[in-house]
Amino acid sequence: MGKLKFCVVNGPAASGRTTASAEIARELGKRGLKAVVMVNEEGLDSIAGRILGERGVRYVTMLGGCIGSQSDNLVAELRRLRDQEGVDIVIAEMPSVCACSPDHVYAPLRKKCKGEFDLAPLTSILTGHQVLAIADEAQSSSDGVPIPINYLHAKHLESGDILVVNKADLLADDQVGRCVGYVEQEYPGKPVLAGTVLDEAFIGKVVDLILGNEAGFHFISKGLDKKLYDAAEALFATYSQRICLISRDGEPIDFERFGQEAIEGMRKAAEAAGGQMAYATLLAEYPSKTVKDAGLMRVSRDSGEVERPFTLKEPRESLRVAMQVRHSGDSQVMLRTMMPLVDELAEKHGCKIEVFLVESFMVPDYTSRHYALLKRNDHDKFND
């Protein structure tokens, strides 16, 4: 392969961006190409990083904000990956609220680098349920004013070169047909694929399109309704908490039961905060430098079923847990509701709890997050 190829994977919350990025990278590897996934998450407990790592995918983390807001750092990292690691293709997984990647990522790269990199098609991923919500609104709306969240999701489709309807296996055949028909009608000329990114043959078709085409540069900022876009962003609040659970009696912690109860608690807390839970994830790791063992539980509003991409290999008497919920409620109410709930869960399961960080914020308000940094402990005290 000649030039380094760069492509973006875009999509709303719970659409399957991380899983898709991982499977795209794995398929590229089978074809003899060295692929790296670029993510925005920070910290040792990066859930996206864990998902990628468990699938054997190499990834790098871009610190300091969204990839689209630091083009100089992006260029430097792409050059490093190409020159020092011999990478053939970089897949950038964008944050779920970033629907303007052609404007904020591709355009600066094209201007700054003038052909230095091959800019591959932007792949936009939405679930079948998310597409149906857009289609239903388009069919039933009488006043012509879009629902903000559907407006944001539609912008993901508008910005993409390759449009993927993911989790189509959760829909009936007629619903899949309706999804594809709607997307093809609204975005003519763009390839539309419906299936699941966990299917090897399906992801192979996506990769064929990525390798065989170029970015289309579907700029959307100029015609963007900023009021609607900001309103959609405001519907995405994030609550994160990082803790260490230590069994009081030395017995193994039942992470399966703890996780189920925590997810149900997050669902109720989002409702108490005046919204709904979009998705929730819990990552549990055995806090050891020598033993690598982790379990992940996640659930989205679309499926309603708890997924377990990987599980703890052995029962553990201490666990480092990172939990995160994206929701449409008030971030301060969520903070006040979740903190005592987690304490109660730890007590119920016979665990001492060490809290490293609690964070609750609205997506557009990164500069004034509602922090509750309770106490920071030395992670090494839990390591072998």
FIFISE-228225 format. One record per residue (C-alpha): x, y, z. Coordinates in steps of 0.2 Angstrom, whole numbers, plus 5000, padded with zeros to 4 digits. Example, Ala and Ser with C-alpha at 12.3 -4.5 7.8 and 13.67 -1.06 7.14 Angstrom:
2
+------+------+------+
:   px :   py :   pz :
+------+------+------+
: 5062 : 4978 : 5039 :
: 5068 : 4995 : 5036 :
+------+------+------+
! end
This chain:
384
+------+------+------+
:   px :   py :   pz :
+------+------+------+
: 5000 : 5000 : 5000 :
: 5006 : 5018 : 4996 :
: 5000 : 5033 : 5006 :
: 4993 : 5031 : 5023 :
: 4974 : 5029 : 5021 :
: 4963 : 5038 : 5034 :
: 4945 : 5035 : 5037 :
: 4932 : 5041 : 5049 :
: 4918 : 5030 : 5057 :
: 4904 : 5041 : 5063 :
: 4887 : 5038 : 5071 :
: 4876 : 5042 : 5086 :
: 4877 : 5035 : 5103 :
: 4874 : 5016 : 5104 :
: 4875 : 5014 : 5085 :
: 4890 : 5002 : 5086 :
: 4904 : 5013 : 5081 :
: 4917 : 5005 : 5092 :
: 4913 : 4987 : 5087 :
: 4912 : 4992 : 5069 :
: 4929 : 5001 : 5070 :
: 4936 : 4985 : 5078 :
: 4929 : 4973 : 5065 :
: 4934 : 4984 : 5051 :
: 4952 : 4984 : 5058 :
: 4952 : 4965 : 5060 :
: 4946 : 4963 : 5042 :
: 4959 : 4974 : 5036 :
: 4972 : 4964 : 5045 :
: 4966 : 4948 : 5037 :
: 4970 : 4957 : 5020 :
: 4987 : 4960 : 5025 :
: 4985 : 4979 : 5030 :
: 4991 : 4986 : 5046 :
: 4977 : 4995 : 5054 :
: 4975 : 5006 : 5069 :
: 4959 : 5013 : 5077 :
: 4960 : 5031 : 5084 :
: 4949 : 5035 : 5099 :
: 4945 : 5050 : 5110 :
: 4943 : 5041 : 5127 :
: 4956 : 5045 : 5140 :
: 4962 : 5035 : 5155 :
: 4967 : 5017 : 5159 :
: 4949 : 5012 : 5161 :
: 4944 : 5017 : 5143 :
: 4930 : 5006 : 5138 :
: 4932 : 5009 : 5119 :
: 4950 : 5004 : 5122 :
: 4946 : 4988 : 5131 :
: 4933 : 4983 : 5118 :
: 4947 : 4986 : 5104 :
: 4960 : 4977 : 5115 :
: 4949 : 4962 : 5118 :
: 4947 : 4960 : 5099 :
: 4966 : 4961 : 5097 :
: 4965 : 4978 : 5088 :
: 4979 : 4991 : 5090 :
: 4972 : 5008 : 5095 :
: 4979 : 5025 : 5100 :
: 4971 : 5038 : 5110 :
: 4970 : 5056 : 5105 :
: 4970 : 5067 : 5121 :
: 4965 : 5085 : 5123 :
: 4947 : 5085 : 5115 :
: 4938 : 5079 : 5100 :
: 4949 : 5074 : 5085 :
: 4940 : 5086 : 5075 :
: 4946 : 5101 : 5086 :
: 4965 : 5097 : 5085 :
: 4970 : 5095 : 5067 :
: 4988 : 5099 : 5070 :
: 4989 : 5085 : 5083 :
: 4980 : 5074 : 5071 :
: 4992 : 5077 : 5057 :
: 5007 : 5074 : 5068 :
: 5000 : 5057 : 5075 :
: 4996 : 5051 : 5057 :
: 5014 : 5055 : 5052 :
: 5020 : 5046 : 5067 :
: 5010 : 5031 : 5064 :
: 5015 : 5030 : 5046 :
: 5034 : 5034 : 5048 :
: 5037 : 5025 : 5065 :
: 5025 : 5011 : 5065 :
: 5022 : 5007 : 5047 :
: 5003 : 5009 : 5048 :
: 4993 : 5007 : 5032 :
: 4977 : 5014 : 5037 :
: 4970 : 5023 : 5052 :
: 4951 : 5022 : 5057 :
: 4946 : 5037 : 5067 :
: 4931 : 5033 : 5079 :
: 4922 : 5050 : 5081 :
: 4912 : 5055 : 5097 :
: 4893 : 5052 : 5095 :
: 4888 : 5070 : 5094 :
: 4901 : 5074 : 5080 :
: 4891 : 5074 : 5064 :
: 4902 : 5087 : 5055 :
: 4917 : 5076 : 5052 :
: 4919 : 5081 : 5033 :
: 4920 : 5100 : 5039 :
: 4931 : 5098 : 5055 :
: 4942 : 5083 : 5050 :
: 4943 : 5079 : 5032 :
: 4943 : 5098 : 5026 :
: 4958 : 5103 : 5037 :
: 4967 : 5087 : 5032 :
: 4965 : 5091 : 5014 :
: 4970 : 5109 : 5016 :
: 4985 : 5106 : 5027 :
: 4992 : 5090 : 5019 :
: 4988 : 5092 : 5001 :
: 4987 : 5074 : 4995 :
: 4999 : 5067 : 5008 :
: 4986 : 5055 : 5015 :
: 4972 : 5045 : 5005 :
: 4956 : 5051 : 5013 :
: 4944 : 5036 : 5012 :
: 4925 : 5037 : 5013 :
: 4917 : 5042 : 5029 :
: 4907 : 5028 : 5036 :
: 4891 : 5033 : 5045 :
: 4883 : 5020 : 5056 :
: 4865 : 5021 : 5063 :
: 4855 : 5007 : 5071 :
: 4839 : 5001 : 5062 :
: 4829 : 5009 : 5076 :
: 4837 : 5025 : 5074 :
: 4834 : 5026 : 5056 :
: 4816 : 5021 : 5058 :
: 4814 : 5035 : 5071 :
: 4819 : 5047 : 5058 :
: 4808 : 5040 : 5044 :
: 4793 : 5039 : 5056 :
: 4795 : 5058 : 5060 :
: 4797 : 5062 : 5042 :
: 4781 : 5053 : 5038 :
: 4771 : 5060 : 5052 :
: 4777 : 5077 : 5055 :
: 4765 : 5091 : 5051 :
: 4774 : 5107 : 5057 :
: 4790 : 5103 : 5048 :
: 4801 : 5106 : 5063 :
: 4812 : 5091 : 5066 :
: 4814 : 5083 : 5083 :
: 4832 : 5088 : 5088 :
: 4839 : 5070 : 5091 :
: 4832 : 5064 : 5074 :
: 4839 : 5080 : 5066 :
: 4857 : 5075 : 5073 :
: 4855 : 5057 : 5068 :
: 4850 : 5063 : 5050 :
: 4865 : 5074 : 5049 :
: 4876 : 5058 : 5052 :
: 4868 : 5051 : 5037 :
: 4870 : 5067 : 5027 :
: 4889 : 5068 : 5031 :
: 4893 : 5050 : 5026 :
: 4899 : 5042 : 5010 :
: 4895 : 5024 : 5016 :
: 4879 : 5022 : 5025 :
: 4877 : 5007 : 5037 :
: 4861 : 5002 : 5045 :
: 4868 : 4992 : 5060 :
: 4859 : 4979 : 5071 :
: 4847 : 4975 : 5057 :
: 4845 : 4958 : 5065 :
: 4835 : 4966 : 5078 :
: 4822 : 4971 : 5065 :
: 4808 : 4962 : 5056 :
: 4812 : 4960 : 5037 :
: 4799 : 4973 : 5032 :
: 4807 : 4985 : 5044 :
: 4824 : 4982 : 5037 :
: 4817 : 4985 : 5019 :
: 4809 : 5001 : 5025 :
: 4825 : 5007 : 5033 :
: 4835 : 5004 : 5017 :
: 4822 : 5012 : 5006 :
: 4821 : 5027 : 5016 :
: 4840 : 5030 : 5017 :
: 4841 : 5027 : 4998 :
: 4827 : 5039 : 4994 :
: 4834 : 5053 : 5005 :
: 4852 : 5051 : 5001 :
: 4853 : 5044 : 4983 :
: 4869 : 5039 : 4975 :
: 4877 : 5033 : 4992 :
: 4879 : 5015 : 4995 :
: 4868 : 5008 : 5009 :
: 4871 : 4992 : 5018 :
: 4860 : 4984 : 5031 :
: 4866 : 4970 : 5043 :
: 4876 : 4968 : 5058 :
: 4894 : 4973 : 5060 :
: 4897 : 4957 : 5069 :
: 4895 : 4947 : 5053 :
: 4911 : 4944 : 5044 :
: 4904 : 4944 : 5027 :
: 4894 : 4960 : 5030 :
: 4910 : 4969 : 5037 :
: 4919 : 4963 : 5022 :
: 4907 : 4973 : 5010 :
: 4910 : 4988 : 5021 :
: 4929 : 4987 : 5019 :
: 4928 : 4984 : 5001 :
: 4919 : 5001 : 4999 :
: 4932 : 5009 : 5011 :
: 4946 : 5003 : 5001 :
: 4939 : 5006 : 4984 :
: 4933 : 5023 : 4985 :
: 4937 : 5041 : 4991 :
: 4930 : 5053 : 5003 :
: 4915 : 5063 : 4996 :
: 4917 : 5078 : 5007 :
: 4898 : 5081 : 5011 :
: 4900 : 5097 : 5020 :
: 4885 : 5101 : 5031 :
: 4891 : 5115 : 5043 :
: 4885 : 5129 : 5030 :
: 4867 : 5123 : 5031 :
: 4867 : 5117 : 5049 :
: 4852 : 5123 : 5060 :
: 4863 : 5127 : 5075 :
: 4848 : 5129 : 5086 :
: 4842 : 5111 : 5083 :
: 4860 : 5104 : 5083 :
: 4864 : 5112 : 5100 :
: 4847 : 5106 : 5106 :
: 4851 : 5088 : 5101 :
: 4868 : 5089 : 5110 :
: 4860 : 5095 : 5125 :
: 4850 : 5079 : 5126 :
: 4866 : 5069 : 5129 :
: 4872 : 5070 : 5146 :
: 4886 : 5059 : 5153 :
: 4888 : 5051 : 5170 :
: 4904 : 5042 : 5174 :
: 4911 : 5034 : 5190 :
: 4927 : 5025 : 5193 :
: 4928 : 5014 : 5209 :
: 4937 : 5000 : 5217 :
: 4926 : 4987 : 5225 :
: 4934 : 4976 : 5239 :
: 4925 : 4962 : 5247 :
: 4924 : 4964 : 5266 :
: 4925 : 4945 : 5269 :
: 4937 : 4940 : 5256 :
: 4923 : 4931 : 5245 :
: 4922 : 4934 : 5227 :
: 4912 : 4948 : 5221 :
: 4897 : 4943 : 5210 :
: 4900 : 4956 : 5196 :
: 4886 : 4949 : 5185 :
: 4873 : 4953 : 5199 :
: 4881 : 4969 : 5204 :
: 4881 : 4975 : 5185 :
: 4863 : 4970 : 5182 :
: 4858 : 4980 : 5197 :
: 4869 : 4995 : 5193 :
: 4862 : 4996 : 5175 :
: 4844 : 4995 : 5182 :
: 4849 : 5009 : 5194 :
: 4856 : 5020 : 5180 :
: 4840 : 5017 : 5171 :
: 4830 : 5023 : 5185 :
: 4842 : 5037 : 5189 :
: 4840 : 5044 : 5171 :
: 4821 : 5044 : 5173 :
: 4823 : 5053 : 5190 :
: 4834 : 5066 : 5181 :
: 4819 : 5069 : 5169 :
: 4826 : 5059 : 5154 :
: 4830 : 5042 : 5147 :
: 4845 : 5031 : 5147 :
: 4852 : 5030 : 5129 :
: 4865 : 5017 : 5134 :
: 4875 : 5011 : 5149 :
: 4892 : 5002 : 5151 :
: 4901 : 4994 : 5165 :
: 4919 : 4988 : 5164 :
: 4926 : 4978 : 5178 :
: 4945 : 4974 : 5179 :
: 4955 : 4964 : 5191 :
: 4967 : 4978 : 5198 :
: 4983 : 4969 : 5195 :
: 4998 : 4973 : 5184 :
: 5002 : 4954 : 5181 :
: 4984 : 4947 : 5179 :
: 4974 : 4954 : 5164 :
: 4956 : 4949 : 5167 :
: 4941 : 4960 : 5163 :
: 4922 : 4959 : 5160 :
: 4911 : 4971 : 5151 :
: 4892 : 4973 : 5152 :
: 4882 : 4986 : 5141 :
: 4865 : 4989 : 5136 :
: 4857 : 5001 : 5124 :
: 4839 : 5008 : 5123 :
: 4837 : 5000 : 5106 :
: 4840 : 4982 : 5111 :
: 4835 : 4983 : 5129 :
: 4846 : 4967 : 5132 :
: 4862 : 4967 : 5141 :
: 4877 : 4962 : 5130 :
: 4893 : 4954 : 5137 :
: 4907 : 4956 : 5124 :
: 4919 : 4948 : 5136 :
: 4917 : 4941 : 5154 :
: 4929 : 4939 : 5169 :
: 4938 : 4923 : 5168 :
: 4938 : 4920 : 5187 :
: 4928 : 4926 : 5202 :
: 4938 : 4941 : 5210 :
: 4938 : 4948 : 5228 :
: 4942 : 4965 : 5222 :
: 4937 : 4974 : 5206 :
: 4941 : 4991 : 5198 :
: 4924 : 4996 : 5190 :
: 4921 : 5010 : 5177 :
: 4903 : 5014 : 5174 :
: 4896 : 5026 : 5162 :
: 4878 : 5031 : 5156 :
: 4873 : 5042 : 5142 :
: 4856 : 5050 : 5146 :
: 4844 : 5064 : 5141 :
: 4841 : 5070 : 5159 :
: 4848 : 5084 : 5170 :
: 4867 : 5081 : 5174 :
: 4866 : 5088 : 5192 :
: 4851 : 5078 : 5197 :
: 4859 : 5062 : 5189 :
: 4875 : 5066 : 5200 :
: 4864 : 5067 : 5216 :
: 4855 : 5051 : 5212 :
: 4869 : 5040 : 5207 :
: 4882 : 5043 : 5220 :
: 4871 : 5036 : 5235 :
: 4865 : 5022 : 5224 :
: 4882 : 5016 : 5220 :
: 4886 : 5017 : 5239 :
: 4871 : 5007 : 5243 :
: 4875 : 4994 : 5230 :
: 4892 : 4991 : 5237 :
: 4885 : 4989 : 5254 :
: 4872 : 4977 : 5248 :
: 4886 : 4966 : 5240 :
: 4897 : 4967 : 5255 :
: 4910 : 4978 : 5248 :
: 4921 : 4992 : 5254 :
: 4921 : 5005 : 5240 :
: 4935 : 5017 : 5235 :
: 4929 : 5031 : 5224 :
: 4942 : 5038 : 5211 :
: 4931 : 5050 : 5201 :
: 4913 : 5055 : 5199 :
: 4909 : 5065 : 5184 :
: 4893 : 5072 : 5177 :
: 4891 : 5084 : 5163 :
: 4881 : 5090 : 5148 :
: 4890 : 5087 : 5131 :
: 4890 : 5105 : 5125 :
: 4897 : 5111 : 5142 :
: 4914 : 5103 : 5143 :
: 4922 : 5119 : 5150 :
: 4911 : 5119 : 5165 :
: 4907 : 5101 : 5170 :
: 4899 : 5097 : 5186 :
: 4913 : 5088 : 5195 :
: 4912 : 5078 : 5211 :
: 4930 : 5072 : 5214 :
: 4928 : 5063 : 5231 :
: 4944 : 5056 : 5234 :
: 4959 : 5050 : 5224 :
: 4968 : 5034 : 5230 :
: 4984 : 5026 : 5224 :
: 4979 : 5013 : 5211 :
: 4996 : 5004 : 5215 :
: 4989 : 4999 : 5233 :
: 4977 : 4987 : 5224 :
: 4991 : 4980 : 5212 :
: 5001 : 4965 : 5215 :
+------+------+------+
! end
